[in-house]
């Protein structure tokens, strides 16, 4: 049985008053994953923009800190 099938089976046994909490938690997990992807993407995009600031001779002394 796959994880997805196991989850479906468990959901069928959860009382209705708890289902909204389960739904909210799954939405939180999806939001968290998307937020982490966006943060990583922004980091990757900004690296190119900051290359001149980070990689210059005047600032090499800070590379060893």
CNS distance restraints for C-alpha pairs under 8 A (distance, minus, plus):
assign (resid   1 and name CA) (resid   5 and name CA) 6.16 0.50 0.50
assign (resid   1 and name CA) (resid   6 and name CA) 6.60 0.50 0.50
assign (resid   2 and name CA) (resid   6 and name CA) 6.22 0.50 0.50
assign (resid   3 and name CA) (resid   7 and name CA) 6.15 0.50 0.50
assign (resid   4 and name CA) (resid   8 and name CA) 6.24 0.50 0.50
assign (resid   5 and name CA) (resid   9 and name CA) 6.20 0.50 0.50
assign (resid   6 and name CA) (resid  10 and name CA) 6.21 0.50 0.50
assign (resid   7 and name CA) (resid  11 and name CA) 6.06 0.50 0.50
assign (resid   8 and name CA) (resid  12 and name CA) 6.32 0.50 0.50
assign (resid   9 and name CA) (resid  13 and name CA) 6.83 0.50 0.50
assign (resid  10 and name CA) (resid  14 and name CA) 6.49 0.50 0.50
assign (resid  11 and name CA) (resid  19 and name CA) 7.62 0.50 0.50
assign (resid  14 and name CA) (resid  18 and name CA) 6.64 0.50 0.50
assign (resid  14 and name CA) (resid  19 and name CA) 6.57 0.50 0.50
assign (resid  15 and name CA) (resid  19 and name CA) 6.59 0.50 0.50
assign (resid  16 and name CA) (resid  20 and name CA) 7.56 0.50 0.50
assign (resid  18 and name CA) (resid  22 and name CA) 6.56 0.50 0.50
assign (resid  19 and name CA) (resid  23 and name CA) 6.12 0.50 0.50
assign (resid  20 and name CA) (resid  24 and name CA) 6.06 0.50 0.50
assign (resid  21 and name CA) (resid  25 and name CA) 6.11 0.50 0.50
assign (resid  22 and name CA) (resid  26 and name CA) 6.28 0.50 0.50
assign (resid  23 and name CA) (resid  27 and name CA) 6.24 0.50 0.50
assign (resid  24 and name CA) (resid  28 and name CA) 6.12 0.50 0.50
assign (resid  25 and name CA) (resid  29 and name CA) 6.28 0.50 0.50
assign (resid  26 and name CA) (resid  30 and name CA) 6.32 0.50 0.50
assign (resid  27 and name CA) (resid  31 and name CA) 6.08 0.50 0.50
assign (resid  28 and name CA) (resid  32 and name CA) 6.00 0.50 0.50
assign (resid  29 and name CA) (resid  33 and name CA) 6.20 0.50 0.50
assign (resid  30 and name CA) (resid  34 and name CA) 6.21 0.50 0.50
assign (resid  31 and name CA) (resid  35 and name CA) 5.99 0.50 0.50
assign (resid  32 and name CA) (resid  36 and name CA) 6.17 0.50 0.50
assign (resid  33 and name CA) (resid  37 and name CA) 6.26 0.50 0.50
assign (resid  34 and name CA) (resid  38 and name CA) 6.18 0.50 0.50
assign (resid  35 and name CA) (resid  39 and name CA) 6.16 0.50 0.50
assign (resid  36 and name CA) (resid  40 and name CA) 6.19 0.50 0.50
assign (resid  37 and name CA) (resid  41 and name CA) 6.11 0.50 0.50
assign (resid  38 and name CA) (resid  42 and name CA) 6.07 0.50 0.50
assign (resid  39 and name CA) (resid  43 and name CA) 6.13 0.50 0.50
assign (resid  40 and name CA) (resid  44 and name CA) 6.18 0.50 0.50
assign (resid  41 and name CA) (resid  45 and name CA) 6.15 0.50 0.50
assign (resid  42 and name CA) (resid  46 and name CA) 6.04 0.50 0.50
assign (resid  43 and name CA) (resid  47 and name CA) 6.24 0.50 0.50
assign (resid  44 and name CA) (resid  48 and name CA) 7.46 0.50 0.50
assign (resid  45 and name CA) (resid  49 and name CA) 7.26 0.50 0.50
assign (resid  46 and name CA) (resid  50 and name CA) 6.20 0.50 0.50
assign (resid  47 and name CA) (resid  51 and name CA) 6.07 0.50 0.50
assign (resid  50 and name CA) (resid  54 and name CA) 6.05 0.50 0.50
assign (resid  51 and name CA) (resid  55 and name CA) 5.55 0.50 0.50
assign (resid  52 and name CA) (resid  56 and name CA) 6.36 0.50 0.50
assign (resid  54 and name CA) (resid  59 and name CA) 7.00 0.50 0.50
assign (resid  55 and name CA) (resid  59 and name CA) 7.18 0.50 0.50
assign (resid  55 and name CA) (resid  60 and name CA) 7.43 0.50 0.50
assign (resid  56 and name CA) (resid  60 and name CA) 6.58 0.50 0.50
assign (resid  59 and name CA) (resid  63 and name CA) 7.11 0.50 0.50
assign (resid  60 and name CA) (resid  64 and name CA) 7.50 0.50 0.50
assign (resid  61 and name CA) (resid  65 and name CA) 7.59 0.50 0.50
